Amino acid sequence: MNPGNYTTIFFPSLGLELNPGRGFSIGPLSINYYGLIIACGLLLAVIYACRRTKQFGIKEDDVMDGVLWITPFAILCARLYYCVFEWDMYAADPIAVLYIWKGGLAIYGGVLGAALGVIVFCRIKKVKLGTLLDLVALGFLIGQSIGRWGNFFNREAFGAATDSFLRMGLYNKYTGQYEFYHPTFLYESLWNAAGFVLLHFLSKKRRYDGQIALGYVAWYGLGRALIEGLRMDSLYWGPFRVSQVLAAVSCVAALAVLLLNMMRSHDKAKMQVSIAAAREAAKQQEEEAKEKAESAEEAEAEFERITQEIASMNDEQKRNDEKAQSIRDEIDKKEVK
């Protein structure tokens, strides 16, 4: 199925009929909605992460630096993952691998690339891996929930034919008829949005670093394993849908680790946020001690100054007394004569 064959999008149960363009132009510059929507998702994810840095014990500057490190890894691996399993589309024209704006990013490739970028970044910045993965996972759910709407504008990533309530009709300009499919992009967008809300609130009660990242792998893996079975454009490895198998395996593995950690005790003092808070408290105590020391030094200097002034005044008084005594002695001598 070629997305370019479709024009109008119709949701009969909702009474919606739309024919959005795939992009727009500003002078000689052409902008695709697909890339614009992904960029908006990334921007919102970064804003969210920056607002929650203190709750994870991470500096906001580290988040901004991380975006510059992690984003290229994610995009590169998302494209590579897609092209490897769809090489037949690019074998005759390999340069087309670079045409990312035309679509063709595999989210699991992006997740793996982001994880790789996080590992490299954490080693350089000396940030705990689990902590940053927790924050990145929440950002990913925002980006994925929004980014899936890029598939809507591209008329891609839809599912098998259906007559269900949520069916989406695509008008085929060559057959002159509507074809009705599962709007799997919508299913995944809503699933990711629900996952974000759930993990956002759970993240405020984390027991250990990495807990939210495991929750993300389990939640997204479960949803993707179910939704992938409906799609018509899955990437295959032999008879297997690659993303479906990867999603199911990762979901089971993440749930196993989560259950194992539920039976273990965790020292919250070892969490990045606790370590950062302890460092901040120590720094504040050091600054207060320094201020007190400076105040003590100032008080000591002031005491020394006053002591010197008193000594000087005493010396002056002694000289005056001696002068007065000398005058009296002179007067007495004159009276004796």
N, C-alpha and C positions, 0 to 999 in steps of 0.2 A: 504494500500500500504506500503510495506516494503522497505525502502531506500536501504537495503542491496541487493535487487533483481536487482539493476541497476548498470551498468558499464559505458559504453561510453555515452558521452553527445554530442548531435549533434544539431547545429543551421543551418538548411538547407538554409535559406535565406541569411545567412552571410558566408556560406561555411566553417564553423568551426566544427571540430570534435575532441573532447578531451576525454581523459580517465585519469583524474588526480587521484592520490591515495588519500586516506582519511587521510594519515599522513605519518610519517617516523620514523625511529629508529636511535638512537645514542647509540651504545652498547646495554645495557639492557634497556635503556630508550626509551619508545614509546611516540611520540608527535603527537597529532591529529591536523590537520589543522584548525578544527573548533575552538578549544581553542586558538590556536596560532593567528588566525585572530582576534578573539575577543580581545585578549591581545594587538594586534597591534592597533586596534581601540581605546582601552582605553588609550594607550600610546600617540597616536596622539591627543586625546581629552585633555589629561592633559597638553601636550606641548602647545596646542592652548590656553587653559585657563590660563596657567602661563604667556603667552606673553600678555594677555589682562587684567591682574589684575589691573593695574593702571587706566585703562579706566573704571573700575567698582568700584574703591575705596576699593579694597581688597588686602591684603598682599599675596605675593606668598607663604609664609610659610603656610598661612591658607588654600590655595588650596591643597598643598601637604598633610597637615593634614586631610583635607576633603576627599581626595581620600582614605585614610586609614579607615576613618569612613564610607563613603557612599558606596564604592564598595562592602563590605560584605553584607550590607543591600540589595543592588540591586541584587546581585547574589542569595542570599538566597530566596528573594521574587520571583524572576523570576522562580526559580526552583519549589518553593512551589506552585505558581500559576499554572504552567504546570501540576504538579503531582496531584493537587486537581481535576482538570478537566479531567485528563487522568488516574484516579486511577485504572481502570480496567487493565492497563498495568503493574501496580506495586503491585497489591493486593497479587499475588502469591509469589512475591519475593520483599518485601518492601526494602531490602537493596539496590536494584537497584536504588532507589531514589537518592542515593549518586553518581551514575555514571554520573556526569554532562558532562564529556568529550565525551559521546556517543550522546550528543544532548538532547534537551528537556528543553529549556529555553524560557519562554514566555516573550516577550519584555514588555508587559504592566505590568506584575508582577515586572519586573526590574525597570520600571518607578515609580511605586508606592513605591517600596522599596527604590529607590534613594530619592524620595520626603520625605519619613519618615526619612532617614538618614540625609538629609539636615536640616529638622526641629530640630532634636536632636542636630546636630552639631552647628546650628545657636544659639541655646539657650546656649550652652556651651561657644562658642567663642564670643558671643554678636555681631554677624554680622546680618545685616538686611536680613530677609528671602527672600524677593523679589529679592534682588541683587544677592544672591548666586544662586537662581533658574534660573535667567537670564543666568548666566554663565554656569551653569550645563546643561541647555537646549541646548545651542549651542554645548557643548561637546557631549551631547547625540546624536545629529544629525550626528556628525562625526562618533561616535562609531557605530551607527545603520547603517549608509551608508556602512561602511567597514565591520561590523560584519555580515551583511546579506550574504556576500560571503562565510561565513562558511557553510551556507545552500547549497551553490553550490557544495562544496566539499563533503558534506554529502548526496547529491542527495535528498534533502527534501525541505519542504516549497514551493512546486510548486503548480500550480493551476489546473483548470479543463482542460479536453482535448480540443484542439483547432487546427485549421489549419491557424491561423493568420500569418502575416509576421514574428513576433518575436517568433514564436513557438519554443519550446525546445524539442528535441527528447531525450528520455532516453532508452537505450538498455536494455531490460529485458532478463537477461541471462537464464531464465527458459522457456520463450516463444520463444526466438530467434528473437524477433521483436522489432522495435522502437515504443515507445509510445510517442505521442506529447502532450505537456502540456504548459500552460501559465507559463513563468518563473517569477512567482510573487516575488521571491527574488530579481530579477533584477529590476522589477517595483518599489519595495519599496526602494531599494538602490538608484536608480536615483531620486525618489521623495524626499528622505531625503537629498541627495546631493544638489538638487535645493533649498530645504527649508533652508539648512545651508547657502548657498550663499545669499539668500534673507534676512534672519534674521541677518546675519553677518553685512551687510551694514545698515540695519534698526537699529541695536543695537547702531550705532554711533550717532543716532538721538533720542535716548530714551527720553521720557517725564517723565517717572516715573519708579521706581523699580518694577519689575514683568511684565513689558510690553512684553519683549521678551519671557518669560516663557509662558505667555498667547498665544502669537503668535505661539509658538511651539505646545502647546496643540491643537490649532485650525488647524494648518497646518498638523501635523502628524495625528490628528484625522480624518480629511477629507480624506487624502490619504489612511489611514488604513481601513476606513469604505468602501471605494470603492474597494480596492485590496483584502480585506478579503473575499468579496463575490465571488472571483474567486478561492479561495484556496480549496484544497481537504482535508486538515488536520486540519481544524478549531476545536477549543475547544468549545463544546456545553454545554449549560445549558437548558435542555429540547429541544425545537425546535429552540432556538436562538443561534446564533454564539456569544459567550461571548465577544470576542475582537471587533467584528463589532458593537455590541450594545454599548459597553463602548466607542469606538472611536467616534461614532455618537453623543452620549450624551455629551461627553467631548468637542467635537468640537463646538456644539451648545452653550454649557455653556460658553466656552472661548470666542466665538464670541460675545455673549451677554454682557459679562463683558468688552470686548474691546470697543464695541460700546458705552456702558455706560460711560466708561472713556474718550472717545473722546469728550463727551459733558461736561466734567468737566475740570476745570482749575487745573493745577498741579504746585506746587512750586518746581522748580528744586533744590532749596537750601536744600530741605529735602532728596534729593537722597544721597545714600551712597557715591558716587563719590564726590559730593559737600561737604559733611561733612568731608570726608577724606582730601580733598583739603584745607578746612578751618583749620582743625587740623594741617596739614603740614605747612600752612602759619603762623599759630599762633606759632608753634614750631620754625619756622625759625626766626620769629620776636623776640621770647624769646631768641634764641641763639645770634641774632644780638645785642639785648639789653644787654645781659650778656657780650658779647665781648666789647661793648662800655663801660660798667661799669668797666670791668677789665682794659681797656685802660685808663679810667679816674683815676682809683686807681693807676695804674702804673705811670701816669703823675703826680699825686699828690705826690706819693712817691718820684719821681725824683725831683719835686720842693722842697720838704722838704729836700732832700739830698743836693741840691745845696744851699738852704738857710742856712743849717747847715755849709756847706763848707765856704760860704761867712762870716758867723758869726765867724767861726774859724779863717779865714784869717784876719778879722777885729781885733779879739782879739790878734792875733800874731803881727799885725801891731802896735797895741796900746802898747804891751809889748816892741816892738822894739823902738817905739817913746820914751817911758819912759826910756829905757836903754840909748838911745842917749842923752836924756835930762839930765840924771844923769851924763853922761860923760862930757857934756858941763859945767854942774855946777861944777864938780871937776876941770876942766881946769880953769874956772873963779876964783875959790878960790885960786889956785896956782898962778895965775897972780896977784891977789890982794896982796898976801904975798910978 
